[in-house]
Amino acid sequence: MRILLTGCNGMVGSWLTEQLSVSHHTVCATSKGSNRLPLSFFHDRVTHCSLDITNVQEVESVFQSFHPDLIIHGAAMTQVDECEQKKSICFKVNVEGTEHLLKAAGEINARFCYLSTDFVFSGEDGPYKETDQTAPVNYYGQTKELAELHVMNSGLHWCIIRTILLYGKKGAMNRSSFIHWVKENLEANHPLQVVHDQIRTPTYIPDLVNGILLAAEKGAQGIFHISGLERYTPYEMALCVANHLQLNTDLLQPVDASTFSQIGKRPQKTGFSIEKARKSLGYTPTPFIQALHEIF
């Protein structure tokens, strides 16, 4: 299969590129600007290409030269507060960029896999199933919801994979996730205020990558929720990290989200039901404590 990946320099994209590099697929991993991934990921079947998804001409040129069978679209503007502050840029990237890719995919009848988020939901009554009504509470979620609608109405063979609160090893891009933030602050004896009134089903990044590849291999269609199985607040996650690493839990203070002045509202209780992915894709999530053993 010929796979075009967008956002290869991102947290998920870098892990996907690494896994695809040892697969039997032919891959064009794209990013806006230069490649920042290890050269070991690339060889005769896996190449890098610079692609600004907001530029129609660049999208058309890359599609014409590579002619993918499947697009895995992971590129996005994802920082919630930044999306609130720069709405026009956020819309251009998250919505218009997706439209450009869908149009190019339609011209060659390629399959389309779109990576989305729990932030398309209100957070009032999670955990959510794939069939539950979306109702985002911030601009980032609104743009992802709108992009999802474009995917669903594209007429293509499509798949939407929603995920939630990612964590894992720092990986090739040396990107920190929430658990590393906790570890590094506690090791420095810095007290931490951690939200305890938001609920998620945190997702181990290797699990998400496996779920995406399962969907690609099986030619999955429709919406799939890919996350962990267990429900945690960020404070509970931080406690697990501290206990696992034998760090001082007294430095952790549970607080309400209202303690922080954030521009973009966050949904309070999301979390996913992952039964569809488990039954249809054979997806199996790693328990959070086991993942901590693997990471640290």
C-alpha positions in Angstrom: 0.0 0.0 0.0 1.2 3.5 -0.8 0.6 5.7 2.3 0.9 9.5 2.5 1.2 10.7 6.1 0.8 14.3 7.1 2.3 15.8 10.3 5.3 13.4 10.5 7.2 15.8 12.8 4.4 15.7 15.4 4.1 13.5 18.4 1.9 10.9 16.8 3.3 11.4 13.3 6.9 10.7 14.4 5.8 7.4 16.1 3.8 6.4 13.0 6.7 7.1 10.7 9.0 4.9 12.8 6.5 2.0 12.7 5.8 2.5 9.0 9.5 2.5 8.3 9.7 -1.2 9.3 6.4 -2.2 7.5 6.0 -3.5 4.0 4.3 -0.3 2.8 5.7 2.5 0.6 5.4 5.7 2.6 5.7 9.4 1.9 6.0 11.1 5.3 5.2 14.8 5.0 5.7 17.9 7.2 5.5 21.6 6.9 9.1 22.5 6.4 12.1 20.3 6.9 12.3 16.8 8.2 13.3 16.6 11.9 13.1 12.8 12.2 16.1 10.5 12.4 17.5 9.5 9.1 17.3 5.9 10.1 13.5 6.1 9.6 14.0 6.6 5.8 15.1 4.3 3.1 14.1 3.3 -0.4 10.4 2.7 0.6 10.0 5.6 3.1 10.7 9.1 2.0 10.1 12.6 3.4 8.5 15.4 1.5 7.8 19.0 2.6 4.1 19.8 2.4 2.1 22.8 3.6 -1.5 21.5 3.6 -2.9 25.0 3.4 -1.3 25.4 0.0 -3.5 23.8 -2.7 -0.7 23.7 -5.3 1.7 21.9 -3.0 -1.0 19.4 -2.1 -1.8 18.7 -5.7 1.9 18.4 -6.7 2.6 15.9 -3.9 -0.4 13.8 -4.7 0.4 13.7 -8.4 4.0 12.6 -7.8 3.3 10.1 -5.1 -0.2 8.9 -6.0 -1.2 7.4 -2.5 -3.6 4.6 -1.9 -4.3 5.9 1.6 -3.9 9.3 3.4 -3.3 9.3 7.1 -4.0 12.9 8.0 -2.4 13.8 11.4 -1.3 17.4 10.7 -3.2 19.9 12.8 -3.0 23.0 15.0 -3.7 21.4 18.4 -2.8 23.9 21.2 -6.2 24.8 22.6 -5.4 28.3 23.8 -3.4 29.2 20.7 -6.4 28.1 18.6 -8.6 30.5 20.5 -6.1 33.3 19.9 -5.4 32.6 16.3 -8.7 31.4 15.0 -8.1 32.3 11.3 -4.9 30.3 11.2 -6.5 27.4 13.1 -9.4 27.3 10.6 -6.9 27.5 7.7 -4.9 24.5 9.0 -7.5 22.3 10.6 -10.4 22.8 8.2 -9.2 24.2 4.9 -6.1 22.0 5.0 -8.3 18.9 5.4 -10.5 20.1 2.5 -7.5 20.4 0.2 -6.3 16.9 1.1 -9.9 15.5 0.6 -10.2 17.1 -2.8 -6.8 15.7 -3.9 -7.7 12.3 -2.5 -11.0 12.3 -4.4 -9.3 12.9 -7.7 -7.4 9.6 -7.4 -10.0 7.8 -5.3 -7.7 7.3 -2.4 -8.8 6.1 1.1 -8.7 8.7 3.9 -7.9 8.2 7.6 -8.5 11.3 9.7 -7.0 11.7 13.3 -9.4 13.5 15.6 -10.0 14.2 19.3 -12.3 13.8 22.3 -12.5 17.6 22.2 -15.3 17.3 19.7 -17.5 16.5 22.7 -18.9 18.7 25.4 -17.6 16.8 28.3 -21.0 16.8 30.1 -21.7 13.1 29.9 -18.7 11.0 29.0 -17.4 8.4 28.4 -18.5 8.7 24.8 -19.4 6.2 22.1 -18.7 6.8 18.4 -22.5 7.5 17.8 -22.8 10.1 20.5 -23.6 13.7 19.6 -20.6 16.1 19.2 -20.8 19.5 20.9 -17.3 21.1 21.3 -16.7 23.8 23.9 -13.6 25.4 22.4 -12.5 26.6 18.9 -10.0 23.8 18.5 -12.8 21.2 19.0 -15.1 23.1 16.6 -12.5 23.0 13.8 -11.9 19.3 14.3 -15.7 18.7 14.3 -16.1 20.6 11.1 -13.2 18.7 9.5 -14.8 15.5 10.5 -18.0 16.5 8.7 -16.0 17.3 5.6 -14.4 13.8 5.8 -17.8 12.1 6.3 -19.4 14.0 3.4 -16.4 13.5 1.0 -17.8 10.4 -0.8 -14.4 8.7 -0.1 -13.7 5.5 1.7 -13.0 7.2 5.0 -12.1 6.4 8.6 -12.0 8.8 11.6 -9.9 7.9 14.6 -10.6 9.9 17.7 -8.1 9.8 20.6 -7.5 11.4 23.9 -4.8 12.7 26.3 -1.7 11.1 24.8 1.3 9.9 26.8 4.4 7.8 26.2 8.2 7.8 25.9 9.7 11.0 24.5 10.4 9.3 21.3 12.4 10.5 18.3 11.3 14.1 18.6 12.1 14.2 22.4 8.6 15.6 23.1 7.4 15.6 26.7 4.0 14.4 27.6 2.1 15.0 30.8 3.8 12.2 32.7 7.3 13.6 31.9 6.1 17.0 33.1 5.1 15.4 36.4 8.3 13.4 36.7 10.7 16.3 36.0 8.9 18.7 38.4 8.8 16.2 41.3 12.4 15.2 40.8 13.2 19.0 41.1 11.1 19.1 44.3 8.7 21.6 42.6 5.1 21.5 44.1 2.5 20.9 41.4 -1.2 21.8 41.2 -2.9 19.2 39.1 -6.5 19.1 37.8 -8.7 16.7 39.6 -12.1 17.6 38.2 -11.5 16.5 34.6 -11.8 12.8 33.6 -10.1 11.2 30.6 -9.2 7.7 29.3 -5.5 8.5 28.6 -4.0 6.9 25.6 -0.5 5.2 25.3 0.9 6.5 22.1 2.1 3.0 20.9 -1.5 1.8 21.4 -2.8 4.6 19.2 -0.3 3.9 16.5 -1.2 0.3 16.6 -4.9 1.2 16.3 -4.2 3.4 13.3 -2.2 0.7 11.5 -4.9 -1.9 12.3 -7.5 0.4 10.7 -5.3 0.9 7.7 -4.5 -2.8 7.2 -8.2 -3.8 7.6 -9.6 -1.1 5.4 -11.8 0.1 8.3 -14.6 2.5 7.6 -16.4 4.8 10.0 -15.6 6.4 13.3 -13.4 4.6 15.9 -12.5 5.6 19.4 -8.9 4.7 20.3 -7.8 5.3 23.9 -7.0 3.5 27.1 -9.7 1.6 29.0 -9.2 3.1 32.4 -10.6 6.4 33.5 -8.3 8.8 35.4 -8.2 12.5 36.4 -4.8 14.1 35.6 -4.2 14.2 39.4 -4.7 10.5 39.6 -2.3 10.0 36.8 0.3 12.2 38.5 -0.1 10.1 41.7 0.5 6.9 39.7 3.7 8.4 38.2 4.9 9.6 41.6 4.3 6.3 43.3 5.8 4.3 40.4 9.0 6.4 40.5 9.0 6.7 44.3 8.8 10.5 44.2 7.2 12.7 46.8 3.4 12.6 46.5 3.1 15.4 49.1 4.2 17.8 46.3 1.0 17.1 44.4 -2.1 19.2 45.1 -5.4 18.4 43.5 -7.2 21.5 42.2 -10.3 22.3 40.1 -9.7 23.4 36.5 -11.0 26.9 37.5 -7.8 27.4 39.4 -6.0 28.1 36.1 -6.8 31.0 33.8 -7.0 29.2 30.4 -8.3 31.0 27.3 -9.9 27.9 25.8 -12.4 26.0 27.9 -11.7 22.2 28.3 -14.4 19.6 28.4 -14.8 18.3 32.0 -15.6 14.6 31.6 -14.8 12.8 28.3 -13.3 9.4 28.1 -14.2 6.8 25.5 -16.0 3.6 25.1 -13.6 1.5 23.0 -15.7 -1.6 22.4 -16.1 -0.9 18.7 -12.3 -0.8 18.2 -11.8 -3.8 20.3 -14.3 -5.9 18.4 -13.8 -4.6 14.8 -10.1 -3.9 14.8 -8.8 -6.3 17.5 -7.5 -3.3 19.4 -6.1 -3.9 22.9 -5.0 -1.0 25.1 -2.1 -1.3 27.5 -3.0 -0.7 31.2 -1.7 2.6 32.5 0.5 1.1 35.2 2.0 -1.4 32.7 2.7 1.5 30.3 4.6 3.3 33.1 6.8 0.3 33.5 7.6 0.3 29.8 8.2 4.1 29.7 10.4 4.4 32.8 
